[in-house]
Amino acid sequence: MEEMLIKQTDEIMVSTEEEAAALIQSFKDKAGSEGYEIANYSSTHKEKKSKGEVIDEYYIVKITKKWC
C-alpha cells in the first residue's frame, strides 16, 4: 500500500497578533494551489514571566492541514 500524508499540524511562533492573523491568511490563500484544505486553526497568546514580571510575549499559531 502506498503511504500518503492525509493530515499535518504546524505550530509556528510569531511576535504579534497581526503577524498571527497574516500567517493564518497566507495558509488559507495557499491552500487551494498546494492541494490541501485548512481543517482547523488557532492562535494563542503566551507570556514568559520571571519573578512575576512579563519578560517576553509571543503568539503560537496552530494550523491543521488536510489532504483529501
Buried (B, 14 or more C-beta within 10 A) or exposed (E): EEEEEEEEEEEBEBEEEEBBBEBBEEBEEEBEEEEBEBEEBEBEEEEEEEEEEEEEEBBBBBBBBBEE
